[in-house]
């Protein structure tokens, strides 16, 4: 199985799974066996917490969300419980933001996760119901439960050379142009059907004029410069723009990969090439308001 990373959203749940004692785990499993499926995780957590007693509703919500993410990921990939559990426990052990665990604690985590995944009860039913809603009605933000780096590194192989990390779930709420413009609610695109957002004052065509409306001007060099923010525009061999990245205050860059995840990449070269976004054809900067 490809290398996995634990998304920020589910880290609190994994922290709980690492910290609670075996007796509490048994109570949690018993409570889940007796509970009825629910489309509202908070309602399910309230019922479970009332029986477990040593965990708050909020802590049980964290645990349930983490476990449901595993059910969804198992269904999404078709992975066996054994392979999934080993990959997850390794991801937990490698994660610098999660508590350090020994090999013995890692084995205990694997045992706990296996127990929960083999228990085909309320969590399985709830996870499937919630996933149906997300897929077909999009009542919730669509997100991958665990980030698989294999596809990204296949499409952008230079990232493996220069380094990157995932920083968000996937979403269709916004694209790279919007993300470069610091808009995470709108899909920017100059389509002639006017289905997507584009600044009203400029033609609906792929042009740097869109960023000039935000105060950006063409400049030289991608080095970090105090008081300024930069963006970088990529284009393919036909000089058609393919991507926009935005510089962070650290000097690193952030990019939205189409309808996929946001990433933080160490430099602009990580997204160049073919496969990749082609070449960097324009750097722009604007003054950061004080």
LOLUMZA-826029 format. One record per atom (N, C-alpha, C): x, y, z; residue in three letters. Coordinates in steps of 0.05 Angstrom, whole numbers, padded with zeros to 5 digits, always signed. Atoms other than C-alpha are relative to their C-alpha. Layout:
REM LOLUMZA-826029
XYZALA ...
***
This chain:
REM LOLUMZA-826029
+00017-00024+00000UNK +00000+00000+00000UNK +00018+00025+00000UNK -00015-00024+00002UNK +00024+00070-00016UNK +00003+00013+00028UNK -00005-00014-00025UNK +00052+00114+00040UNK -00024+00018+00007UNK +00023-00016-00008UNK -00004+00147+00080UNK +00009+00022+00020UNK -00004-00020-00020UNK -00008+00210+00121UNK -00027+00004+00014UNK +00025-00004-00016UNK -00058+00225+00177UNK -00008+00029-00004UNK +00009-00027+00003UNK -00099+00287+00160UNK -00004+00013+00027UNK +00003-00015-00024UNK -00103+00342+00212UNK -00027-00006+00014UNK +00027+00004-00010UNK -00178+00330+00220UNK -00002-00024+00018UNK +00003+00025-00015UNK -00168+00260+00247UNK +00022-00005+00021UNK -00021+00004-00020UNK -00106+00269+00290UNK -00010-00001+00029UNK +00010+00002-00027UNK -00146+00284+00354UNK -00011-00028+00007UNK +00011+00027-00005UNK -00182+00217+00346UNK +00021-00021+00004UNK -00022+00019-00003UNK -00117+00179+00337UNK +00014+00004+00027UNK -00012-00006-00026UNK -00089+00214+00398UNK -00016-00013+00023UNK +00017+00014-00020UNK -00149+00188+00438UNK +00004-00030+00000UNK -00004+00029+00003UNK -00139+00118+00411UNK +00026-00009+00012UNK -00026+00007-00012UNK -00067+00120+00434UNK +00000+00003+00031UNK -00002-00007-00028UNK -00081+00149+00503UNK -00019-00016+00019UNK +00020+00014-00018UNK -00143+00111+00529UNK +00010-00028+00007UNK -00008+00027-00009UNK -00133+00047+00569UNK -00017-00022-00012UNK +00013+00023+00012UNK -00155-00022+00549UNK -00029-00003+00010UNK +00027+00002-00011UNK -00215-00021+00595UNK -00019+00020-00013UNK +00017-00020+00013UNK -00241+00043+00563UNK -00005-00008-00029UNK +00004+00010+00027UNK -00231+00012+00494UNK -00023-00021+00000UNK +00021+00021-00001UNK -00274-00047+00515UNK -00028+00013+00004UNK +00025-00014-00004UNK -00328+00001+00541UNK -00009+00014-00025UNK +00007-00014+00025UNK -00325+00040+00476UNK -00012-00020-00020UNK +00009+00020+00018UNK -00334-00023+00435UNK -00028-00010+00008UNK +00026+00009-00009UNK -00392-00047+00478UNK -00022+00021-00005UNK +00019-00022+00005UNK -00426+00021+00473UNK -00007+00002-00029UNK +00005-00002+00029UNK -00418+00022+00397UNK -00017-00024-00009UNK +00016+00024+00007UNK -00447-00049+00393UNK -00030+00004+00006UNK +00027-00004-00008UNK -00509-00026+00428UNK -00014+00024-00013UNK +00011-00024+00012UNK -00517+00040+00392UNK -00013-00005-00027UNK +00013+00001+00027UNK -00561+00052+00331UNK +00015+00018-00019UNK -00013-00018+00020UNK -00532+00081+00266UNK -00012+00028+00000UNK +00010-00028+00002UNK -00538+00156+00258UNK +00015+00015-00021UNK -00013-00018+00020UNK -00525+00207+00204UNK +00013+00024+00013UNK -00012-00023-00015UNK -00505+00257+00258UNK +00019-00012+00020UNK -00021+00013-00016UNK -00439+00236+00289UNK -00003+00010+00029UNK +00002-00011-00027UNK -00451+00282+00349UNK -00021-00015+00016UNK +00022+00015-00014UNK -00516+00245+00366UNK +00010-00028+00008UNK -00011+00026-00006UNK -00481+00178+00362UNK +00021+00002+00023UNK -00021-00004-00020UNK -00423+00204+00404UNK -00013+00005+00028UNK +00013-00006-00025UNK -00471+00230+00457UNK -00010-00026+00014UNK +00009+00025-00010UNK -00502+00161+00465UNK +00023-00017+00011UNK -00024+00016-00008UNK -00434+00127+00468UNK +00013+00011+00025UNK -00014-00013-00022UNK -00404+00178+00516UNK -00016-00005+00026UNK +00016+00004-00024UNK -00462+00168+00565UNK +00004-00027+00012UNK -00005+00027-00010UNK -00444+00095+00570UNK +00030-00004+00008UNK -00029+00002-00006UNK -00368+00101+00569UNK +00007+00016+00025UNK -00002-00018-00023UNK -00370+00159+00619UNK +00027+00013+00003UNK -00026-00012-00005UNK -00295+00171+00622UNK +00009+00018-00023UNK -00007-00017+00023UNK -00294+00206+00554UNK -00023+00020-00004UNK +00021-00020+00006UNK -00330+00271+00537UNK -00012-00005-00028UNK +00013+00002+00027UNK -00377+00276+00477UNK +00020+00008-00022UNK -00019-00010+00021UNK -00324+00317+00440UNK +00022-00020-00005UNK -00021+00020+00004UNK -00271+00264+00452UNK -00010-00025-00015UNK +00011+00022+00015UNK -00317+00209+00428UNK -00005+00007-00029UNK +00003-00009+00028UNK -00333+00250+00366UNK +00026-00003-00015UNK -00026+00002+00013UNK -00259+00253+00351UNK +00007-00029-00007UNK -00006+00029+00004UNK -00252+00177+00359UNK -00017-00011-00023UNK +00018+00010+00020UNK -00313+00162+00317UNK +00007+00010-00028UNK -00007-00011+00027UNK -00292+00208+00260UNK +00026-00013-00010UNK -00024+00014+00008UNK -00223+00176+00259UNK -00006-00028-00010UNK +00007+00028+00007UNK -00253+00106+00257UNK -00016-00001-00025UNK +00016+00000+00025UNK -00304+00123+00204UNK +00017+00006-00024UNK -00018-00005+00022UNK -00248+00151+00162UNK +00014-00025-00009UNK -00013+00025+00007UNK -00215+00083+00164UNK -00020-00019-00015UNK +00020+00015+00015UNK -00280+00048+00143UNK -00003+00010-00028UNK +00003-00012+00027UNK -00287+00096+00085UNK +00024-00006-00017UNK -00025+00005+00016UNK -00215+00088+00064UNK +00002-00029-00008UNK +00000+00028+00007UNK -00220+00013+00067UNK -00019-00006-00024UNK +00019+00004+00022UNK -00282+00014+00022UNK +00010+00013-00025UNK -00010-00015+00023UNK -00249+00065-00024UNK +00022-00014-00014UNK -00024+00012+00012UNK -00185+00026-00035UNK -00002-00030-00003UNK +00002+00029+00001UNK -00207-00046-00024UNK +00022-00013+00016UNK -00022+00011-00015UNK -00148-00055+00023UNK -00010-00020+00021UNK +00007+00019-00022UNK -00148-00113+00072UNK +00004+00014+00026UNK -00002-00012-00026UNK -00156-00097+00145UNK +00029-00001+00010UNK -00028+00003-00009UNK -00085-00123+00159UNK +00018+00021-00013UNK -00017-00020+00015UNK -00052-00079+00105UNK -00007+00028+00009UNK +00008-00027-00008UNK -00093-00018+00125UNK +00010+00007+00028UNK -00008-00005-00028UNK -00078-00025+00199UNK +00030+00004+00002UNK -00029-00003-00001UNK -00003-00033+00188UNK +00008+00027-00013UNK -00007-00025+00013UNK -00001+00027+00141UNK -00008+00024+00019UNK +00009-00022-00018UNK -00041+00070+00191UNK +00018+00002+00024UNK -00017-00001-00024UNK +00001+00050+00251UNK +00027+00012-00007UNK -00026-00011+00008UNK +00064+00067+00212UNK -00002+00030-00004UNK +00004-00028+00004UNK +00035+00134+00192UNK -00002+00015+00026UNK +00002-00012-00027UNK +00018+00148+00265UNK +00027+00002+00012UNK -00027+00000-00012UNK +00088+00129+00287UNK +00018+00021-00013UNK -00017-00019+00015UNK +00119+00173+00233UNK -00008+00029+00003UNK +00011-00027-00002UNK +00075+00234+00247UNK +00013+00015+00023UNK -00013-00016-00021UNK +00114+00287+00285UNK -00019+00014+00019UNK +00019-00014-00016UNK +00051+00319+00311UNK -00016-00018+00019UNK +00013+00020-00018UNK +00025+00255+00344UNK +00020-00009+00021UNK -00019+00009-00020UNK +00055+00227+00408UNK +00018-00022-00010UNK -00019+00021+00007UNK +00117+00185+00401UNK -00009-00026+00012UNK +00008+00026-00009UNK +00101+00112+00406UNK +00022-00021-00005UNK -00020+00022+00002UNK +00145+00051+00418UNK -00011-00021-00019UNK +00009+00022+00017UNK +00141-00011+00375UNK -00022-00016+00014UNK +00020+00014-00015UNK +00101-00043+00431UNK -00027+00014+00000UNK +00024-00016+00001UNK +00051+00014+00432UNK -00012-00001-00028UNK +00010+00002+00028UNK +00047+00010+00356UNK -00015-00026-00004UNK +00014+00026+00002UNK +00028-00064+00362UNK -00027+00002+00014UNK +00025-00003-00014UNK -00025-00046+00413UNK -00020+00017-00016UNK +00018-00016+00017UNK -00053+00008+00366UNK -00011-00017-00023UNK +00008+00018+00022UNK -00055-00044+00310UNK -00022-00019+00010UNK +00020+00018-00011UNK -00094-00091+00355UNK -00026+00015+00004UNK +00025-00016-00004UNK -00144-00036+00373UNK -00014+00006-00026UNK +00012-00007+00026UNK -00154-00014+00301UNK -00012-00025-00013UNK +00011+00025+00011UNK -00163-00086+00279UNK -00027-00007+00012UNK +00025+00006-00014UNK -00216-00097+00332UNK -00023+00018-00010UNK +00020-00019+00009UNK -00254-00035+00310UNK -00009-00006-00029UNK +00007+00004+00028UNK -00250-00052+00236UNK -00013-00027-00005UNK +00013+00026+00003UNK -00271-00124+00246UNK -00028+00000+00011UNK +00026-00004-00012UNK -00331-00100+00285UNK -00018+00013-00021UNK +00016-00010+00022UNK -00381-00093+00228UNK -00028+00008+00010UNK +00025-00009-00012UNK -00434-00054+00265UNK -00007+00028-00007UNK +00010-00027+00003UNK -00456+00017+00276UNK +00019+00018-00016UNK -00019-00017+00014UNK -00392+00048+00250UNK +00000-00005-00030UNK +00000+00008+00028UNK -00394+00010+00185UNK -00025+00012-00014UNK +00025-00010+00012UNK -00467+00028+00172UNK +00000+00030-00001UNK -00001-00030-00001UNK -00457+00101+00194UNK +00019+00011-00021UNK -00020-00010+00020UNK -00395+00109+00150UNK -00011-00002-00028UNK +00011+00003+00027UNK -00431+00082+00089UNK -00022+00020-00006UNK +00022-00019+00004UNK -00492+00126+00100UNK +00011+00028-00004UNK -00011-00026+00002UNK -00450+00188+00110UNK +00014+00003-00027UNK -00014-00001+00025UNK -00408+00171+00049UNK -00019+00003-00024UNK +00021-00003+00021UNK -00471+00164+00006UNK -00009+00029-00002UNK +00008-00028+00000UNK -00493+00233+00027UNK +00021+00018-00012UNK -00022-00017+00010UNK -00425+00263+00013UNK +00003-00004-00030UNK -00004+00005+00028UNK -00420+00230-00055UNK -00023+00010-00018UNK +00023-00005+00018UNK -00490+00240-00082UNK -00014+00027+00005UNK +00014-00025-00006UNK -00516+00302-00047UNK +00019+00022+00007UNK -00020-00020-00007UNK -00452+00337-00027UNK -00009+00019+00022UNK +00009-00017-00023UNK -00482+00361+00038UNK +00024+00008+00017UNK -00024-00006-00015UNK -00413+00359+00068UNK +00023+00004-00020UNK -00023-00003+00017UNK -00346+00380+00039UNK +00012-00027-00006UNK -00012+00026+00008UNK -00318+00322+00000UNK +00029+00000+00008UNK -00028+00002-00008UNK -00253+00299+00029UNK +00009-00029+00000UNK -00011+00027-00003UNK -00208+00239+00026UNK +00006-00005+00029UNK -00004+00006-00028UNK -00202+00205+00092UNK +00030-00003+00007UNK -00029+00002-00004UNK -00128+00191+00085UNK +00013+00007-00026UNK -00012-00010+00024UNK -00082+00225+00037UNK +00020-00021-00011UNK -00018+00018+00013UNK -00048+00178-00012UNK +00018+00016-00018UNK -00019-00016+00014UNK +00015+00209-00039UNK +00008-00011-00028UNK -00009+00013+00024UNK +00024+00160-00096UNK -00009+00015-00025UNK +00011-00014+00024UNK -00021+00197-00147UNK +00014+00026-00004UNK -00013-00026+00002UNK +00010+00265-00132UNK +00028-00003-00010UNK -00029+00004+00008UNK +00081+00239-00139UNK +00002-00011-00028UNK +00000+00010+00028UNK +00062+00204-00204UNK -00004+00024-00019UNK +00006-00022+00018UNK +00033+00268-00234UNK +00020+00022+00002UNK -00019-00021-00004UNK +00086+00314-00205UNK +00026-00012+00012UNK -00023+00015-00011UNK +00149+00271-00198UNK +00022+00018+00012UNK -00021-00017-00011UNK +00195+00331-00183UNK -00005+00006+00029UNK +00006-00005-00029UNK +00159+00339-00116UNK +00016-00019+00018UNK -00015+00019-00016UNK +00195+00276-00092UNK +00029+00008+00002UNK -00028-00010+00000UNK +00261+00310-00108UNK +00003+00024+00018UNK -00002-00026-00014UNK +00248+00379-00079UNK -00015+00002+00026UNK +00014+00001-00026UNK +00200+00361-00023UNK -00026+00015+00000UNK +00026-00013-00002UNK +00128+00378-00006UNK -00014-00014+00023UNK +00018+00014-00018UNK +00073+00362+00044UNK -00028+00008-00006UNK +00028-00005+00004UNK -00002+00357+00040UNK -00011+00017+00023UNK +00010-00019-00020UNK -00040+00412+00076UNK -00030+00002+00002UNK +00029-00001-00001UNK -00114+00400+00063UNK -00012-00025-00011UNK +00015+00020+00015UNK -00167+00351+00042UNK -00004+00009-00029UNK +00008-00008+00027UNK -00187+00350-00031UNK -00027+00014+00001UNK +00025-00014+00001UNK -00244+00396-00050UNK -00004+00011-00028UNK +00007-00013+00026UNK -00280+00422-00112UNK -00010+00028+00005UNK +00010-00027-00006UNK -00297+00487-00077UNK +00016+00022-00013UNK -00017-00021+00012UNK -00238+00525-00107UNK +00023-00014-00015UNK -00022+00011+00016UNK -00180+00516-00155UNK +00026+00015+00006UNK -00027-00012-00005UNK -00107+00538-00160UNK -00001+00030-00003UNK +00001-00029+00004UNK -00124+00608-00187UNK -00013+00013+00025UNK +00013-00011-00024UNK -00172+00620-00129UNK +00018-00001+00024UNK -00018+00003-00023UNK -00122+00593-00079UNK +00023+00020+00000UNK -00021-00020+00003UNK -00068+00638-00106UNK -00010+00028+00008UNK +00013-00025-00007UNK -00117+00695-00097UNK -00011+00001+00029UNK +00008+00003-00028UNK -00129+00672-00025UNK -00031-00002+00003UNK +00029+00004-00001UNK -00201+00652-00040UNK -00005-00030+00001UNK +00005+00029-00003UNK -00221+00583-00014UNK -00029-00007-00002UNK +00029+00005+00002UNK -00295+00588-00030UNK -00010+00000-00029UNK +00010-00005+00028UNK -00298+00601-00106UNK +00019-00013-00020UNK -00016+00011+00022UNK -00274+00566-00169UNK +00003+00023-00021UNK -00006-00021+00019UNK -00240+00619-00213UNK +00005-00012-00028UNK -00006+00009+00027UNK -00243+00607-00288UNK -00014+00018-00020UNK +00012-00019+00019UNK -00255+00652-00349UNK -00016-00013-00022UNK +00017+00014+00020UNK -00306+00607-00383UNK -00020+00020-00012UNK +00018-00019+00014UNK -00350+00642-00434UNK -00029-00004+00008UNK +00027+00005-00009UNK -00412+00610-00404UNK -00007+00014+00026UNK +00003-00015-00026UNK -00401+00651-00340UNK -00010-00019+00022UNK +00008+00018-00021UNK -00410+00589-00297UNK +00018+00004+00025UNK -00019-00003-00022UNK -00349+00606-00254UNK +00007+00030+00003UNK -00007-00028-00006UNK -00323+00669-00222UNK +00024+00009-00017UNK -00023-00013+00012UNK -00277+00717-00259UNK -00004+00030+00005UNK +00003-00028-00006UNK -00263+00790-00242UNK -00015+00015-00023UNK +00018-00013+00020UNK -00316+00833-00277UNK +00014+00020-00018UNK -00012-00022+00015UNK -00269+00887-00300UNK +00019-00008-00022UNK -00019+00009+00021UNK -00227+00844-00347UNK -00013-00021-00018UNK +00011+00020+00018UNK -00240+00799-00407UNK +00001-00028+00012UNK +00000+00028-00010UNK -00257+00726-00394UNK +00019-00016-00016UNK -00022+00015+00013UNK -00191+00698-00417UNK +00022-00004+00020UNK -00022+00006-00018UNK -00130+00668-00384UNK +00021+00022-00003UNK -00017-00023+00001UNK -00091+00731-00369UNK +00009+00008+00028UNK -00011-00010-00026UNK -00048+00761-00314UNK -00016+00024+00010UNK +00017-00023-00009UNK -00098+00818-00312UNK -00017-00007+00024UNK +00016+00009-00023UNK -00138+00777-00263UNK +00014+00006+00026UNK -00015-00005-00025UNK -00083+00784-00212UNK +00008+00029+00003UNK -00004-00029-00003UNK -00070+00856-00228UNK -00023+00014+00015UNK +00022-00012-00014UNK -00139+00870-00201UNK +00003-00004+00030UNK -00005+00005-00028UNK -00112+00844-00134UNK +00025+00015+00009UNK -00023-00015-00008UNK -00052+00890-00135UNK +00027-00011-00009UNK -00025+00012+00009UNK +00000+00844-00167UNK +00010+00013-00025UNK -00014-00010+00024UNK +00051+00868-00217UNK +00022-00020-00007UNK -00021+00018+00008UNK +00101+00829-00258UNK +00027+00009+00012UNK -00025-00006-00012UNK +00169+00824-00225UNK +00021-00021-00008UNK -00021+00019+00006UNK +00235+00787-00229UNK +00007-00016+00025UNK -00011+00016-00023UNK +00258+00730-00184UNK -00022-00010+00019UNK +00020+00011-00018UNK +00221+00685-00136UNK +00009+00000+00030UNK -00010+00000-00027UNK +00262+00700-00073UNK -00020+00015+00019UNK +00017-00013-00020UNK +00225+00719-00010UNK +00009+00029+00004UNK -00007-00029-00003UNK +00222+00795-00002UNK -00019+00012+00021UNK +00016-00011-00022UNK +00199+00829+00062UNK -00019+00021-00011UNK +00020-00020+00007UNK +00135+00868+00053UNK -00015-00007-00026UNK +00012+00007+00026UNK +00115+00832-00012UNK -00009-00029+00000UNK +00009+00028+00004UNK +00076+00770-00031UNK +00002-00006-00030UNK -00004+00007+00027UNK +00091+00733-00095UNK -00018-00023-00009UNK +00013+00023+00013UNK +00054+00686-00142UNK +00017-00008-00024UNK -00014+00010+00023UNK +00083+00643-00197UNK -00019-00013-00019UNK +00018+00011+00020UNK +00048+00625-00262UNK +00016-00020-00017UNK -00013+00021+00016UNK +00065+00560-00299UNK -00015-00001-00027UNK +00013+00004+00027UNK +00051+00545-00373UNK +00013-00025-00013UNK -00010+00023+00015UNK +00059+00485-00419UNK +00016+00009-00024UNK -00017-00007+00023UNK +00100+00481-00482UNK -00014+00017-00021UNK +00016-00017+00019UNK +00044+00515-00521UNK -00006+00028+00012UNK +00002-00026-00014UNK +00049+00574-00472UNK -00028+00005+00011UNK +00026-00001-00012UNK -00020+00558-00445UNK +00003-00002+00031UNK -00003+00001-00029UNK -00024+00574-00370UNK -00012-00025+00012UNK +00009+00026-00011UNK -00031+00511-00328UNK -00004+00001+00030UNK +00001+00000-00029UNK -00023+00532-00255UNK +00010+00026+00011UNK -00010-00023-00015UNK -00012+00587-00204UNK +00006-00009+00028UNK -00008+00006-00028UNK +00026+00580-00138UNK +00003+00026+00015UNK -00003-00024-00016UNK +00029+00630-00081UNK +00022-00005+00021UNK -00022+00002-00019UNK +00089+00644-00037UNK -00010+00005+00028UNK +00006-00003-00028UNK +00083+00636+00038UNK +00020+00018+00014UNK -00018-00018-00014UNK +00115+00680+00091UNK +00026-00013+00007UNK -00025+00015-00006UNK +00167+00625+00102UNK +00019-00001-00024UNK -00016+00002+00025UNK +00191+00630+00030UNK -00007-00025-00016UNK +00010+00023+00015UNK +00159+00563+00012UNK -00025+00008-00015UNK +00023-00006+00017UNK +00100+00558-00035UNK -00023-00017+00006UNK +00024+00016-00004UNK +00029+00534-00031UNK -00015-00001-00027UNK +00014+00005+00025UNK -00012+00504-00088UNK -00024-00017+00004UNK +00024+00017+00001UNK -00081+00476-00100UNK +00003-00017-00025UNK -00004+00017+00023UNK -00075+00416-00145UNK -00026-00007-00014UNK +00025+00004+00014UNK -00137+00424-00188UNK -00023-00004+00020UNK +00022+00006-00019UNK -00195+00391-00152UNK +00010-00018+00023UNK -00012+00017-00021UNK -00147+00353-00107UNK +00008+00016+00024UNK -00008-00013-00025UNK -00109+00374-00045UNK +00016+00026-00004UNK -00020-00021-00001UNK -00070+00436-00026UNK +00026-00013+00010UNK -00026+00009-00009UNK +00004+00425-00017UNK +00018+00024+00007UNK -00021-00020-00004UNK +00062+00464+00011UNK +00025-00012-00013UNK -00023+00010+00013UNK +00123+00456-00033UNK +00024+00018+00005UNK -00024-00015-00008UNK +00195+00477-00018UNK +00009+00021-00020UNK -00007-00019+00021UNK +00206+00512-00084UNK -00018-00003-00024UNK +00017+00002+00024UNK +00174+00524-00152UNK +00007-00023-00018UNK -00009+00021+00018UNK +00214+00470-00187UNK -00015-00026+00005UNK +00014+00024-00005UNK +00174+00416-00153UNK -00024-00006-00018UNK +00024+00004+00017UNK +00115+00427-00200UNK +00007+00004-00030UNK -00008-00003+00028UNK +00155+00437-00264UNK +00002-00027-00014UNK -00005+00024+00015UNK +00165+00387-00319UNK -00025-00012-00014UNK +00021+00015+00013UNK +00123+00338-00359UNK +00004-00030+00005UNK +00024-00011-00013UNK +00088+00306-00324UNK +00006+00022+00020UNK -00003-00023-00016UNK +00078+00368-00284UNK -00015+00023-00013UNK +00014-00023+00011UNK +00055+00439-00298UNK +00016+00014-00022UNK -00016-00013+00021UNK +00110+00455-00349UNK +00021+00018+00011UNK -00021-00019-00009UNK +00153+00517-00339UNK -00012+00024+00015UNK +00008-00025-00013UNK +00149+00579-00295UNK +00004+00022-00020UNK -00001-00020+00021UNK +00133+00635-00343UNK -00004+00029+00010UNK +00004-00028-00010UNK +00116+00694-00298UNK -00001+00000+00030UNK +00001-00005-00029UNK +00128+00718-00227UNK -00013+00028+00004UNK +00013-00026-00006UNK +00084+00773-00198UNK +00002+00004+00030UNK +00000-00005-00029UNK +00085+00808-00131UNK -00018+00024+00006UNK +00016-00022-00010UNK +00042+00855-00090UNK +00010+00008+00028UNK -00007-00010-00027UNK +00053+00897-00028UNK -00019-00012+00020UNK +00016+00010-00021UNK +00028+00864+00035UNK -00009+00023+00017UNK +00010-00023-00016UNK -00017+00914+00071UNK +00009-00002+00029UNK -00010+00000-00028UNK +00010+00934+00139UNK -00024+00000+00019UNK 
***
